[in-house]
Amino acid sequence: MIEQSAGLNFFLKTPKNKSNIRFVYLRVTIDGIPKETSTKRKWDVNRWNQKTERAIGTKEDARSLNFFLESLTTKINNFKTELINAGITITAARIIDHVKGNDVSKITVLKEFKRHNDEILALVPTGEYAEGTYERYVTARSHVHDFIEFKFGKADIEFRELNYEFIKDYEFYLKTVRGCSNNTTLKYIANFKKIVLRAIAKDYISKDPFILFKKKWTKPNKKPLSKKELQLLEEKRFSTERLSVVRDIFVFQCYTGLAYIDVYQLKKTNIKTGIDGKLWIISSRQKSKSCTDIPLLPKAIEIMEKYRDHPVCIERGSVLPVKSNQKMNEYLKEIGTLCGLNCTLNTHKARRTFASTVTLANGVPIHVVKELLGHYSVKQTEEYAITEQESISKEMELLQNKFEHTNNSVTEYGPIPALESLKEEINALKAESTEIKPSEERLKFIVSEMEKLRELLTHN
């Protein structure tokens, strides 16, 4: 919006003590409404020309003051142009705030980060966020705090100090000083980016420092257990009940696809009879809140029945006596060593094993596996569905059989010669007397040749 009238004046304000050295003031008038402020500069009234609103003389101090006043005038005119282009109403108060720097937010990064984390913590009891989510953001804030101290030597910075260089330096800091992997680094940066986008939405900053930052995730090589490894784990006998319980819980996850937090929270009330008359797990995922309806396989039912009367299960009303995630992973590493597995066992590997070895490798369509895992998209499921050597071998064997079938067929010279041969045979039958019945062997030969030809054409 263009103002109806505007004025910009500099003048020396008369002090109470009538001194000749006075403050230089700026007055802005928009649509007849004036607003003034001190420029924080002082000048001798005898060396001031109010008509030109500038200092008199060519001395260095006069030239310096006049240059400052010209720069201030340019700054105000540029700001007015920005307001006009943005369709924002120009007012004297808004211009004075801009000159004084009051229109620039001084909210600090870590202060806003803490406010965000406090909001998440307050929502944890409602179930909107998990406690683990809050803890991850607390860790992310801690890393930003340490980086600011490392780079700037101070406790916090304002949002307006953020730029592309800050983001790149923070990425470098996480990878070197903190020793984070590429994907872990990008996760912490994603946590921080959420705070920055929140600041942009609140008009704390106008530019996104992430706009030129390009991330590239490293594809994880987290393989599931193979069929043989899973069988070895199931049949292994342990000398302590501690390891046997953890192994059983892990195997239960392998046959249900439940994540650690979901199997920990699985209650007996979540086990219900499905529309097929069989037992199902009917609940929702803690992480995504998506519905998780999983038909129970025999092995999972066997483990569930084994711990029906376990003291922990009775006390908590849970299906299994699941320990803390830290203890589970600690004991699983020990189990992996005792079983001679060439991989590190953890609770999440069970979920990958369910997706790949238990379901997809046995012909379950990936869109069904997506529903069983509680994923929102097939793309998520594809990251879990890592193809095993066994699956590759099976597909190559099918391909090899197709080639062998084609090469060993009577119609080895191709479909055209085979058609010509069948045509001659059928014409020969037509030429014979209709009273003579064709032999059974001859008819079987023709039918066999036609069937082989059909398969050949189908596979090709």
N, C-alpha and C positions, 0 to 999 in steps of 0.2 A: 504493500500500500504506500503510495507516494504522499508525503506530508503536504498540507496546504501551504504552510510557511515554515521556514527554518532559519535559525540564526546561530552563529558561532562567534564568540567574542572572548578576547583575553584582556584582563585589566589587573591593576595593582590594587589590592584591597587595603583600605586605610585601617591601620591598627589602632588600638585604644591609646597607646602611648605616643601617637603622632610621629613615629619614627619615619625617617626617609627610606629605610630598608624595609621593603614590604614583600608579601607573598604574591606571586603571579597566579591569578585565578582564571579558571575557564568557566564560561557560562554558555549553556546550550539552550536554545529556545525552539520548541516545536509546537506549532499551532497555538502560539501565545502562552504556552506553559514553560517557564524557565526552570532550569536546574543547574546548579553550579558546584564546583569542587576545586580544591587547591591543586596546583601542579607540583607542589612541594619544592618549587624553585623560588628564590628570593632575588629582588632587584632594587636598585636605587631609583627612586621616583624622579630624580633629576636627569636620569639617563633613559627615560622611557617616553615614547611617543604614543599617546593614546589614540591618535588619529589613525596611525598605521598598525597600532597594537603590537609594536615590536620595540626591541631595545635600540637605543641610539648609539651610533659609532661603529668603528671598524676594528675595535680591539678584539682580542681572542675571546674574552668572556662574553662580549655582545654577540659575536658571530655564533658562539656555542649555544646561547640561549635562543637566538632566532632560529637556528637549525632544529632545535628541540621542538619549538612551537610549530614549525612547518611540518615536522614529522608527525606531531600529534594531530594536526589538521588533516593530513593525508590518511592517517589511521582512522579517524572519525568518518571521513568521506567514503573510504573503502568499506567500513562496517555498514554504513547506510546503504551502500549498493548491495551488500550481501543480504540485508534484511529485505530490500525491495525484491531481489531475485527469489528469495525464499517465501515471499508473500506474507512477511511478518510486519505488523504495525510498528512504525517508527515512533518512539517516544523519547523525550528528553531524559527520563529516568533510565531507560534502557541504554542510551548512549553513554551516560555518566557511569553506569555500572560497568560497561565495557572498558572505558578509560581506566577505571580503578581496578579492573581485573575481577570484579565480583561476579561476572557472568561465566567465569571459568570455574568448573567444579574443583574443589580441593579435597574431594573424597579420596582416601588412600586405598591402595589395592588390598592389603591384608585386613584392613578394617571391614571392607565390603565382603571379603572372602569369609571372614568369621561370621558376619551377619547371615550370609548364605548358609553356612554350616549349622548355625543355631536354628535356622528355620527347618532344616532337614531333621535335626535332632528332635525338634518339637513334633514333627510329623511321624516319627518312628512308632510311637505307641498306637497311632491310628492305622498302621499297616501300609501307609502310602510309600514309605521307604523302609528298607531293611537296615538294621544296625550296622551291617557290614558296609553299606553305601556311605553312611555317615563317617565311618572310620577311614574309608578310602579318601574322602574329601579332607579329612583332618590331616592325613599323611600328605596329600597334594599341597595343602596350604603350608605345611611345614617345609616342604621342598622349596616353595616359592620364597618363603621367609629366609631360609638359609642362603638361597641364591642372591637375594637383594643385599644381604649382609656381605656376601662374598664379593659381589660386583661393585656395590656402591658404598659399602661400609656404614650403612645406616639401617634402622629398624623397619622402615617402610618407605614407600614412594607414592606419589599421586598418580592417578590414572592417566593424566595428561602427559606423563613422562614415558608412557609405554610407546614403543615403536617396533618396527620389524627387527631392528638390531637386537632389541631386548629378547624377542621370541627366539631368534637364532642362537643367541648366547645362552639362553636358558636351556635350549635343546642340547647344546654342546656341553653345558655344565652337567646335565643329567647323565649323559653318556660317558663322560670322563671322570669328573669328581665323584659322582654318585655311583658310577659303574652300572647304570641301567642298560638293559638291552634295547634294541630299536623299538619293539612293540610296547615295552613297558614305558619307555620315554614318551611315546606318542599318546599313551593312555593318560599320563600325568599332564601332558600339554592339553589334551582334550578336556580334562577337569578344569584346568586354568582358563581355557577358552570359554567355558560356560560362564565363568565369572566376568570375563571381559565383555561378552555379548550381553550379559545382564546390565553391565555398566553403560553400554551403548544404548540399550533400551531405556535406561533412566536418564539419558542425556548427560552422563558424567563426561563422556568423550564423544567426539563426532566422527572420528575415523577408526576403522577396525585395523589394529596392528597385525592381524592374522591374514589380511587380504592377499598378501603375496607368499604366505607360508604354505608350501606344498608338502603334504605328508605322504609317505609311501610305506605301507605296512609290509612286513616280512611274512611270507606265508609260513605258518607254523608246521613243523614236521612232527606232529604228535600222533603217533600210530596207536591203534587199538591193540588189544591182545588178539592173537590169532586163535583159531579154533583149538589147536593143540595146546597152546599156552593156557587157555581158559580151562581146558580139561585137566591139565596138569595141576592147576591151582585148586580145582574142585576136589581132586582125589588126594591131595597132599594131607598127610596126618601130622598134626603139631603136638608137641609135648605139653604145651600150656593152653589153657582155656582162653586166655587173653588173645592169642593169635588166631585161634579157631573162630572166635566170635567175630573178630574184625574181618577175617577171610569170608565168613558167611555173609556178612553185611555187604561186602564188596561184590560178591557173586550175585546177591539179590539185586544190587544196582545194575549189574551186567545184564540181568534178565528183565529189568523194568525200565532202565534208562533214567532213573531218578537221580538228580543232583544231590550232593551231600545234604544241603539244608532241607531238601524235600523229603529225603528218607529219614532225616533226624526228626522232622515234624510229622511224619506219617502216623496217624492215629488209627486205632482199630475201627473207628467209626467211618474212616475213609474206604474201608474194604466193604464193597457192596455187590449185590448180584446184578449182573448186566442183563440186557434184553435177550441174550442167548442162554440165560440160566446159569452162567458161569461167574466166577469171582472176578471182579474188576477193582482197580484203584481209581476212585473218582474223587478228585481234589483239584487244586490249582497250584501253579508254580509260585514259589515265594518271590523269585526274581522278576518275572514278567506278569504275574497275576493271570496268565492264560490258563484255560481249563486243561486238565491233564486226565484223560480217561484211558487207562491202560489195562487190557485183559491180562490176567496173571497166568504166566506159563507154569507148568508143573514144578520146575526147579524152584521158582520163587515161592510157590505155595508150600513146598516142602520146608524151605528155610523159615517161612513165616510160622508154620505149625511147630517147628522145633523150639521157637522162643516164645510160644504163646503164654507159658506160665513163668517166664523169667521175672525175677523180682523187680528189675528196672522197668520192664514193660508193664507190669501190673501197677506199679507206682505212678508211672507217667501216662498210662493208657496208650502207650506207643506200640507199634508193630514189632520193632526191633530195639535192642539195647545199644543204641548208637552213642559213641563217645564224642568228644570234641573233635573238630576237623583237624586240629594240630596233632592230637594223639592218633587219630585214624591214619593220617599220612605218615606219621612216625613209625607206626606198627606195620603199615603196608610196605614200607621200604625194607623192613626186616623180613617180612614174608617173601618179598620178591627175591631177596638174597638167598633165603632158605630153599626156594623153589628153583633157583638157578636161572631166573629170567634175566635176559639182557636188556632190561628197561627199568625205569623207575616207576614203581606203582604209586598212584595217588587216587583219591576219590573220583576225580574227573575222568580218569582213564576208563572207568567203568561205563560212564555215559557214552564215550566214544566206541567202546566195545559193543554196547547194545546197538548203536546206530549202524555199525559196519558189520561186525562178525555175526551177531545174533539175528539181525533183521534183514539188512540189504543183501548180505551174502546168501541168505536163504530165500531170496525172491520176493521179499516184501517191497512194494513200490515206494519210491522215495517220498511221495506226497503223503503216504500213510505214516511213514517214519517221522515226517515233519509233525504230524498231529500227535504222535506218541511222545515226542520230545517236548511238545508244547512250544514249538517255534512259530514265529509269525510269518516266515517265508522259507521257501525251499533253499534259497541261497544260504541261509543260516545252517540248514541241515547238511548241505554239501561240504561245509567245512569240517563236519564231524565224520562224514562218510568217506573215509580214506580207503581207497581200494587196496586190498591185500594181494600178495603174490599168488595166493590160492585162487582168488577170483580171476586174476589175469590168466592164470594157467587154464582155468576152466573155460574161459572164453576162447582162448587159442586152440584148445582141444576141439571145441565145437567147429571152429573154422577149418581145422585140419580134417575133420570128418567129412565136411562138405566137399573139400577138394578130393578126398579119397573116393567118396561116393560118385563124384562126377567122373573121375578117371577110370574107375572099375566098372562103370556101367557099360551095358551092351552098346549103348548109343555113344561110344567114346568119340565118334567122328563128328558129333554135334547134332543139334535138333533137326536140321534140314535132311541129312541122309536118313535119319531115323524115320521121319515122316514119309519119305519116298519108299522106304522098306515096308512100312505098314500099309501104304497105299497099294503096293504090288500084292501084298498078301491078301488084302480085302478084295481086290479085283479078281484074284485067282479063285477066291471062294464064290464070288458072283458068277464066274464063268462055268463053275461046276454045276452039275444037275441039282436042282432044288430038292430032288427026292433023296439025294445022298446027304446024310447028316454029317457035319464036320466032326472030326474026332475031338474028344475032350482035351487032349494034350495040345492040339492046335489052337483051340480057343483060349486055353490058359496062357499059351505063349503070346498071343495077341494082346490079351488083357495085361500081362506082365510088362510087355514092351510099352504099352500106352501109359501104365502107371509110372514106369521109370522116366518116360519122356515128360510126364506131368511134373515129376519132382525136379527133373533137370531144368525145366523152364521156370519153375517156381524159385529155385535157389539161384538161378542166374538173373 
